[in-house]
Amino acid sequence: MRYLLPLFAFLILAVFLFVGLSLNPRQVPSPLIDKPAPEFELYSLHEPDRIFSSKENIGKVWLLNVWASWCVACRDEHPLLVQLANSGVVPIYGLNYKDENSTAKQWLRHYGDPYIASVVDPDGAVGIDYGVYGVPETYVIDKKGIIRHKQIGPVTVDSLQNKIIPLIVELQKQT
């Protein structure tokens, strides 16, 4: 009888551990979904004299892609972002996260630049506002400035075809 309580507690902990280990960390829901996207004003990577404000995108559906030149997974998703940008389906804006400007510019010259503008977040403050805990991350933001989807990790063909593009098309239909 004396050993039943510790055994019972151990079994409960083991069940929680087993369930936790089977979860996909990329499916952690963002608390910002269906909430206004944090506003920001940051300077452009390519035009440091130009300040870009997220308010400029009110009235259109757009993507915010958080990236960095030091991010290996960003390199994996980048060809898809270039293809998406070339398709004209949606404007893509980049948030260059905790990066060196010269390295980021060189990276975009080498791999292609899918961004209407890429803004610089040198200390990660805007990333923190968006709940970024790793790059890449991509946000679908609607015409009213509401975050409708957060892609944790690299954008994939599957995520584009089955979630992101259908959502964009649906959001673009809304007034």
N, C-alpha and C positions, 0 to 999 in steps of 0.2 A: 504494500500500500504506500509505503514511504517513497518508493521509486516511481510510482505512477505519475505524479505531478510533474517531476522533471522530464520524464519520458514523453508525456503529453505535450509539454512546452517545446521540447526538441522536435517532435513530429510536426507541430504547427509551424515552427520556424523553417523546417526542411521543406514543407509544402510551399511557403512563401518564397523561399529561395529558388526552388524549382520553377515556380511560375514566373518569377522575375527574370530568371536566366533565359526563359523561352520567349521573352518579349523582344521586339525589334526596336532598338533605340531611335531609329529613323521615323518611327510612327508616334513619337511623343507629340501629343497635340499642343499647339502653341496657344497660350492664353490670349494672343493678339488677334486670332481669327475672328472675323466679324466685328472688329473694333477699328477705330480710326488709326491709320498708319502714323507713327510718330513723325512730326514735321521736322525738317532739317534744312539748313542753308549751309552748303559747303562749296569750296572752290573746285573748279574743274581741273582734272588732271592735265589736260592738254592746253587749257587757257586759264592759268592761275589768277588772272585778273577778273575772270568771270565767276560770279557766285551763282550757283544753281540752287533753287528752292524747290522742294518737293511740291509746293503749292502750284507750281507751273503745270503740273499734270492733272489738276482737277478738271474733270470733264472728259478724261480719256482713261481707258484701261491700259495699264502698263506693267512691266516687270521690273523689279529691282533685284539685281543679281549681286550678291556679296562675293568678292573674289580677291585674290592676292597672287602676286607672281611667285611667291614661295609655296603656294598650295598645289600639291601634286594632283589632287582630285579636281581642281579647277581646270587643269590641262585636259583631263579626261572629258569633261562636259563641254569644253570650249568649242569644238567643231559643231556641236549641235546648236549652240547659241548663235554661232555665225550663220548657220543654215536658217535658223528661225528668223534672225534679223534680215537676211536676204529675202525671205519669203514675204516680208511686210505684214505679217499677221498682227504683230504687236510691237510697240516701241520698247526697247530694252535699255535700261539705265544701269550703270555699274556703280557699286560702292566699293572702292578700292580700300581694303581693310588692313590697317597696320602694316603698310608697305613703304618701300622707298620709291619716290616718284620716278626717278630715272630708270630704275629696274622695271617698274610697272609699265612705263611707256615703251621700253625695249621689248617687253613681253608681248604687248599688244601689236607692235610692229611685226614681230616674228609670227605670232599665232593668228593674227587678224583681230579687228576691232568691231565687235557686234553692237557696241553701245552708241546710242544717240549722244550721250555724255557719260563720262565716268568721273565721279566725284571722289575726293580724297577724305578718308576718315583715319587720320594718322594715329590717333590715340584710341580708336575704337569706341568713342562715346556714342556715336549714332548706332553702331552695331549693338551696343549694350541696350539702347532704347528699343531696338527691334528684337532683342532676345537672342542675338547670334551667339552661339557657343562653339561654332566651328565653321570654317569655310570649305566649300561653297554652301551658300543658302540662297534660295530664290523665293521671292514674294510676288504673288499676283495681287495687284491693287486695282480696285474698281474706279469708276468715274467719280465717285463721291469721296475717294481717298480711304476706302475701307479695305483692310487686308482680307482677301478671300481664300488664300491658300499659301502655305509655306512648304517649300520643298527643302527638306533637310538633306544635305549631301548633294552629290552631283545630279544634275538633270540627266535623265536617260531617255532613250527613244520611247520606252514604255510609259514613263511619267509624262512625256510630252503628248504622246498620242492618246493616252487614256484618261488623263486628268487635266493637264495644263491647257492645251489647245482647246478642248471642248469647253472648259470653264471660261476661257477668254472669249470664245465665240458667243457663248451665252451672255456673258457680262456686256459685250459690245452691243447686243440687241436691246439691252435695258436702257431706259431713259433716265 
